[in-house]
């Protein structure tokens, strides 16, 4: 076996370090994509909760006699936001899948911690007007 020359050894070490940095960067970008998708989900979920709270206020007998069309429009708004949530949920699931594929490609096979860290909520069902 041939011994590496000092210049070749430095180049080899440099190349190995560069590959490790690139692997870390790829993994980092995949993780940040999942985090961004989860942030969008949380933001949309807060909008849904605010609309539902407003609907409860409108339905409260002490609020006054709200007309049926207003309540129906609130239900429709909530359902539109739920559609947005479900689309964002699907995007988050895809980003999570890309993260797992990236980890697998880099030789990382255990994903339990990742699964706990990036929990994707399930899709929501649309509300039915009463």
C-alpha positions as CSV (number, residue, x, y, z in Angstrom):
1,X,0.0,0.0,0.0
2,X,1.3,3.4,-1.0
3,X,1.6,6.1,1.7
4,X,-0.1,9.4,1.0
5,X,2.2,12.3,0.4
6,X,1.7,15.3,2.8
7,X,0.0,17.4,0.1
8,X,-2.4,14.6,-0.9
9,X,-3.2,14.0,2.8
10,X,-4.2,17.6,3.3
11,X,-6.3,17.6,0.1
12,X,-8.0,14.4,1.2
13,X,-8.8,15.8,4.7
14,X,-10.0,19.0,3.1
15,X,-12.3,17.2,0.8
16,X,-13.6,15.0,3.6
17,X,-14.4,18.2,5.7
18,X,-16.1,19.8,2.7
19,X,-18.3,16.7,2.2
20,X,-19.2,16.7,5.9
21,X,-20.1,20.4,5.8
22,X,-22.2,19.8,2.7
23,X,-24.0,16.8,4.3
24,X,-24.8,19.0,7.3
25,X,-26.0,21.8,5.2
26,X,-28.4,19.5,3.2
27,X,-29.7,18.0,6.3
28,X,-30.2,21.4,7.9
29,X,-32.1,22.8,4.9
30,X,-34.4,19.7,5.0
31,X,-35.1,20.3,8.7
32,X,-35.7,24.0,8.3
33,X,-38.2,23.3,5.5
34,X,-40.2,21.0,7.9
35,X,-40.0,23.7,10.6
36,X,-41.2,26.4,8.2
37,X,-44.1,24.2,7.1
38,X,-45.0,23.5,10.8
39,X,-44.9,27.3,11.5
40,X,-47.4,27.9,8.7
41,X,-49.6,25.2,10.1
42,X,-49.6,26.8,13.6
43,X,-50.4,30.2,12.1
44,X,-53.4,28.8,10.2
45,X,-54.5,26.9,13.2
46,X,-54.6,30.1,15.3
47,X,-56.7,31.7,12.6
48,X,-59.2,28.8,12.8
49,X,-59.3,29.0,16.6
50,X,-60.0,32.8,16.4
51,X,-62.8,32.3,13.9
52,X,-64.3,29.5,16.0
53,X,-64.1,31.7,19.1
54,X,-65.8,34.6,17.2
55,X,-68.5,32.1,16.0
56,X,-69.2,31.1,19.7
57,X,-69.5,34.8,20.6
58,X,-72.0,35.3,17.8
59,X,-74.0,32.3,18.8
60,X,-74.2,33.3,22.4
61,X,-77.7,34.5,23.3
62,X,-76.3,37.5,25.1
63,X,-74.5,38.7,22.0
64,X,-77.7,39.8,20.3
65,X,-79.9,38.5,17.5
66,X,-77.3,37.8,14.8
67,X,-78.7,37.0,11.4
68,X,-78.4,33.5,9.9
69,X,-76.5,34.7,6.9
70,X,-73.7,36.1,9.1
71,X,-73.3,32.8,10.9
72,X,-73.3,30.9,7.6
73,X,-70.6,33.2,6.2
74,X,-68.5,32.6,9.4
75,X,-68.9,28.8,8.8
76,X,-67.8,29.3,5.2
77,X,-64.8,31.4,6.3
78,X,-63.8,28.7,8.8
79,X,-64.1,26.0,6.1
80,X,-61.9,28.0,3.7
81,X,-59.2,28.3,6.4
82,X,-59.6,24.6,7.1
83,X,-58.9,23.9,3.4
84,X,-55.8,26.1,3.7
85,X,-54.7,24.2,6.8
86,X,-55.2,20.8,5.1
87,X,-53.1,21.9,2.1
88,X,-50.4,23.2,4.4
89,X,-50.6,19.9,6.3
90,X,-50.0,18.0,3.1
91,X,-47.0,20.3,2.3
92,X,-45.6,19.6,5.8
93,X,-46.0,15.9,5.3
94,X,-44.1,16.1,2.0
95,X,-41.3,18.2,3.6
96,X,-41.1,15.6,6.4
97,X,-40.9,12.8,3.8
98,X,-38.0,14.7,2.1
99,X,-36.2,15.1,5.4
100,X,-36.5,11.3,6.1
101,X,-35.3,10.5,2.5
102,X,-32.4,12.9,3.0
103,X,-31.5,11.3,6.3
104,X,-31.7,7.8,4.7
105,X,-29.5,8.9,1.8
106,X,-26.9,10.2,4.3
107,X,-26.9,6.8,6.1
108,X,-29.0,7.9,9.1
109,X,-31.5,5.1,9.7
110,X,-33.0,5.8,13.1
111,X,-35.8,8.5,13.0
112,X,-37.5,8.2,16.3
113,X,-36.2,11.5,17.6
114,X,-37.0,13.2,14.3
115,X,-40.6,11.8,14.5
116,X,-41.0,13.2,18.0
117,X,-39.4,16.6,17.1
118,X,-41.5,17.2,14.0
119,X,-45.0,16.1,14.8
120,X,-47.3,16.8,11.9
121,X,-50.9,17.3,13.0
122,X,-53.7,15.4,11.2
123,X,-55.9,17.1,8.7
124,X,-59.1,18.8,9.9
125,X,-62.7,18.1,9.0
126,X,-64.8,20.9,7.7
127,X,-67.4,22.3,10.0
128,X,-71.1,21.8,9.4
129,X,-73.5,24.7,10.0
130,X,-76.2,24.0,12.5
